Amino acid sequence: MDRFNLLSVALGLACLAGIDLYLTVFATGLAIHFHWITLAPNYQSLEVLGQPWIIAIAGILYVLEFFADKVPWLDSAWDTVHTIIRPIGGALLAIQVLGHHSAVVDVLIILLGGSASLVTHTAKASTRLVANSSPEPASNIGLSVGEDLAVFGGLALIHYNPVLALSIFALAIAAFLYFAPKVFRSMKAKIWLALNKLNAAPDVRRPATLPIALPSCLAPIFSKQNLLGETIAWAVPCVSGRGRRIPANLFGALVATNEEPHKLVFVGRKNWKPFSQTIELEGSTIAREPQFLSENLAIVPTDGRGPKYSFLFTRARGTLVELIAEDLRGKMNRSAALAHSFAQEPIGRI
């Protein structure tokens, strides 16, 4: 049981190091140095963290991280730098708790501790990246404070019940791994939109027509699902936002056909497999919605009932999104006018 407790403490500290390495070392060192906790004989190897110079260095670095963590995008840059530092720190903490054994055991400890730190670091960094799509700083500050409280709470739980602490960390890691595909899609989309916003100049020229050619990687997907042989009116690459039966943050293209003016088709690849979904436009309001990182095409039911959709385009393509919205509104208006004219036409007697 003592060895399992040791392993629980080692992996627990490694998990917390992935969230905030410097706060984990600083708080643990202070507690040891001022005798707020009494180390059991099995944990005497942690006494080194109570050395004044280690506490001072960890404290200075934590102060830097405290402020960097609360500034949008600076926190993501900080996390990028620490993608290597935190797993290494977590592995060193784990091996410090368990002590040195044979070379094989040491390697296993380093791998376990480093992997635990890397997973929690990835969860933190990806959450921050998603939060940075909103320009306001409140979410960053709230997440930063929440992470600091989680570290303090985790350290207290490790001290009083290391096995329970490790169980909670394991559940949290399992939950993150379950949602990892969605998280990584979101990260990829946010990075793509951010890089395009930084590198691409706004396209203020209004295009005369919408493009009709699908990207070569998506053309076979549309051809396969297009059983009626409809022809493409226009096709524009985008990222999926919200929408029924369409996963968020999926790279693909929005396609309109000449034969079905009141329908759109979204084609893409989900987990490297072909994906397509038809969207009904009848009874919907179509609008362009400029956002912080993207230009969105919003498709919302006029009566407020039914599925809502949004598709994300880079900020540089704002004029193209407006042209798409105008084209769809024009088709919907013409379709409604045609239906009205048929309804008004008198029916002759036989």
Secondary structure, DSSP 8 states (H G I E B T S, - for coil): -HHHHHHHHHHHHHHHHHHHHHHHHHHHHHHHHTTSS---GGGGGGGGGG-HHHHHHHHHHHHHHHHHTTSTTHHHHHHHHHHHHHHHHHHHHHHHHH----HHHHHHHHHHHHHHHHHHHHHHHHHHHHHTTS--SHHHHHHHHHHHHHHHHHHHHHHH-HHHHHHHHHHHHHHHHHHHHHHHHHHHHHHHHHHHHHHS----S--SS------TTTHHHHHHH-TT---EEEEEEEEE-S-TTS-TT-EEEEEEESS-TTEEEEEEEETTEEEEEEEE-TTEEEEEEE-SSEEEEEEEETTS-S--EEEEEEGGGHHHHHHHHHHHHHHHHHHHHHHHHHHHS-----
